Amino acid sequence: MSDKGGWIKLHRKIRDCFLWNDKPYDKARAWIDLLLSAMHNDKKMLIDGKAVIIRQGSFMTSIIKLADKWGWNQKTVRSYLKMLENEQMVTTNRTSKGTTVTIVNYGRYQLDGTTERTTDRTTERTTDGTTDGTTERTTEGIQKKNIKNDKECKRNIYTCAFEDFWEVYPRKKDKGNAFKKFNARLNSGFSEVELIEAAKKYADECAKNHTEERYIKHPSTFLSDSTPFVDYLKKNSEGDDGTGRNGRNDKANINDPYADELERLLNGQ
């Protein structure tokens, strides 16, 4: 008998599974894909040179992109989104720049379960029907914990992509400054995928060489203006500078050893 309550964890990495990428998607998988695509926190993005805030539970896409991802035709995608809107599951806002999809009641799908709390007191009993003081629990403690999680979520200023970077980076130091550098590199033309890839490769190198922590770059140094992280990006083609850009971002290709040294001094390395 299946349990109809409770949570399971579903990481965005499920998209890496070969089964997930089988096309065409069914309607249920398309719905889960929309949930996975939504921003976990508010995120500022550059669109046509303008800073735009994509709110929690929303993301920008297009009918063409969704059709390609799901293996559907564009008419089917439009009909599907319209059906979700009629069911009050999503809202959409179409502009010349793309389509913004917003998940209605996005908090309901978050793992902290903060949107569905109960205040009823519950008591566990032993098999003989008597109350065991060691097993007595109430939902009050769970409720307080969830409220605390709510506050922590509101204080969280970091994007999901940066959290992925931070998770794999081999030295956890000065997270706030690292986040600023992360965003600066995004603004200079690098992608989130590239920065995370570079962090993984650097972590692998440090593990392979058994590098002591004191010799591992601070994350803010790794992401500094001198872009030392580009040494860990793939060289995909002849004339590639290691960033996969064929030199299209001149600023990102600058490698100034003096600036790098200054960065290390400022970070106390």
Beta strands, then each sheet from edge to edge (+ up, - down):
strand 1: 43-47
strand 2: 50-54
strand 3: 58-61
strand 4: 90-95
strand 5: 98-103
sheet 1: 1+ 2-
sheet 2: 3+ 5- 4+
end
